[in-house]
């Protein structure tokens, strides 16, 4: 095991000491971050599709029900998109405690992660739907397709590249949010970097946690771009 990362006996030899890194704790924190991110992305993907569909389908409609529903969904999206995540997670502490029975740990971070990201992704989904050529939708309706058939045979397939690009961007944001959630006890790499890296004056721990987060982000971005290239038929 390296005692230090020495570059000509320079600055790095003073601050980077791999002996202070508990690699089992690093592995555990990485797994916690991956767990929070994976569950949040799955939930946000489903909720975001629903929100995007509601915004798209109720926009410009003349019925009172559609107008009221559009107003409610828009207010929900605008409010939770505007609140900074670190404030939102504090505001949701009573709700989180009632829902999961605790405000500490990876599971306790999930409500705030999902509620903060689903509205953002919902707007991206709505934008993807709006970019679809109206003629394609009109052609499907002219052939007798009902509303649900238009949604899963036209809207979603035609906007799939945008949907995947949007969830990729959202997943990257969620990785950053898990780090912020870790600072107030949610676990993961953010918690490790703050408690063991910053509070205990172990900069190498913070460095290692940061590098792992960066690797996660690069992998998510690469996978997302590859999937978009594969499904984009334009």
Buried (B, 14 or more C-beta within 10 A) or exposed (E): EEEBEEEEEEEEBEEBBBEBBEEEEBEBBBBBBBBBBEBBBEBBBEBBBEBBBBBBBBBEEEEEEBBEBBEEBBEBBEEBBEBEBBEBBEEBBEEBEEEBEEBBBBBBBBBBBBBBBBBBBBBBBBBBBBEBEEEBBEEBBEEEBEEEBBBEEBBBBBBBBBBBBBBBBBBBBBBEBBBBBBBBBBBBBBBBBBBBBEEEEBBBBBBBBBEBBEEBBEEBBEEBEEBBEEEEEE
